[in-house]
Amino acid sequence: MKKQMYSHRFWMLPAVVLISITLFGCNGNGNFSSNSDAAQKVYVAPGELDEFYGFMSGGYNGQLGVYGLPSGRHIFTIPVFSQAPVNGYGYSEESKAMLNTTHGFVPWGDSHHPELSQTNGETDGRWIFINENNTPRVARIGLDEFKTQEIIEIPNSAGNHASAFVTPNTEYVSAATRFSIPMDEDMNNMDVSIDSYKDTFRGTLSFIKVSEEGKMNIDFQILMPGFDYDLSHSGKGPSDGWAFFTSYNSEMAHSLLEINASKNDKDFIAAINWRKAAEYVKEGKGKMMPGKHVRNYIDHEEGGIAKSETINEVRILDPRELEGIVYFLPTPKSPHGVDVDPTGQYIIAGGKLSTVIPVHSFAKMIEAIENEDFEGEVMGIPVLKYDSILHGEVEDPGLGPLHTEFDGKGYAYTTAFISSEIVKWDIENTQVVDRIDTYYSPGHLMIPGGDSQKPDGKYLVALNKITKDRYLPTGPEMFHSAQLIDISGDKMQLLLDFPTEGEPHYAQGIAAEKVIKNQKRFYKLEENTHPFRATSEAQTKIERNGNEVHVYMTTIRSHFAPDNIEGIKVGDKVYFHVTNLEQDWDVPHGFAIKGANNAELLIMPGETLTLTWEPKETGVFPFYCTDFCSALHQEMQGYVRVSPENSDIDFKYGTGQ
Ligand SMILES: [Cu+2]
């Protein structure tokens, strides 16, 4: 091993493993491969476009980062689960409702796993889904406008980690509870002692149905033992109709999990026959149970304004009553990732404390189910025999294997978190054929289409957890590092380091042309259905309703209408409904007013957005365009006069007066 190890990030390991790592670890920061060959491979000349889009979750920033590959250029950030002052997402009246939950307005989220929609097992460029861990939710982002269009909350869940993975025709998006929670037989959350964990805590796996138009609803949840559920991937090809979820803490510990949940040699992958479960649902099986959750969606029929609805129940399938929907595949040891190869024949687990990578065979699994080759059961769920379902074990896979992606040429690539490397191995004979160091500890990795049936096996992106010494230091805090690796040849070649936003977990990649062809460039004014729109300057006006004031405002290079407003009083609640009259690509206008307890608005051409302002003192307050829109952008301004609460001053406004 060539590089320094960072023991502060080591996961709890048996002491003997730790010692051996420390002995092998040596100094050196691994600067190599910055040769001209690598430079040429990532060079995208000025004015040229990247070949792939890379979508990387922002982790604790709650957003989704958009990158160009191979250049590694950060192009855009799509606001999803967190308020974004940069464009007013979650602040404007139109978008606030996207962040509603059963806990009220939640302005922050923790986003981990983006997943592109698929058709026939191939990424199709329509949508990208992403999970939220903390307050369990799944979002759907439209790749026509790069905007979050829907967010659904997941009930009976806590820590929605095994999400948002799609089935090969985007029939379903998965979700699962990471933390089991106390539930009685009626799925009511209970106020119980945490020490009663083993008796009272349960898990759920959720299947969110996606309609042709993208609308999400929770079709069913499967009641599970009180383990922790970690990651998921759908079957494909022969295993289409199944989904696989890793679980750990089969010990059902509830304290000091790093020790108490690492005792069993094997935990489980839960194999879910979702097609069979969906049939049960169609037959009306299972039970409607409490499961209050909120669904937020952009109402395109009404001005693109976000709306929320509350749903009170969810259908629960209990594997003790409905046969054949869940089987447990014993898997060493505290498995993290679960990945299905492009042929759909093999199910690969990242047993983070395991010395091998187990590869399960789907065909053997089916055979074992038919032969009832079980070694026991947990909560009515049959446990298959490890040896009956095993295709093989990858020996010497690196320390702390976490996640695997595929190149479509028969090879798998697994990240080894602790030994900081990516290991390439042959799926058929489970032999390691190549390995490359990463800087440093990689979590997920991504090959464009690498978890679909049609990977584009040209590049691999390692998403590393430690950036230290790779970039200019920025104090104690630093962004995490992605590394682009060429996988087109026999040997992997490191091409590029680039910093990412937040802490990216999983990522997705897609050929740019699949996304470019659907791009919306602006919103047509004649299609604007916003109730407070003004689609010409002639339609601008101000209306008062008690202390509520609605300003119908327009922007066009380079002025506002109206630009000067009098008649506003202290105690008013002023809604600036700003319509951008431009009908050309890339001419947004912004709107901000002094002292607003709010973010700016960034209004796309043809769009109407609303900023709420409650002036607290008298005076004259300037507003201006925040987005540099023309040579006379600095002239794009106006004033609002605020008079005392008891004054009876009339509205006065206009342009150029
Ligand atoms: Cu402007």
Residues whose N, C-alpha, C, O or C-beta is under 5 A from the ligand:
A	BS01	CU	P588 H589 G590 C625 D627 C629 M636
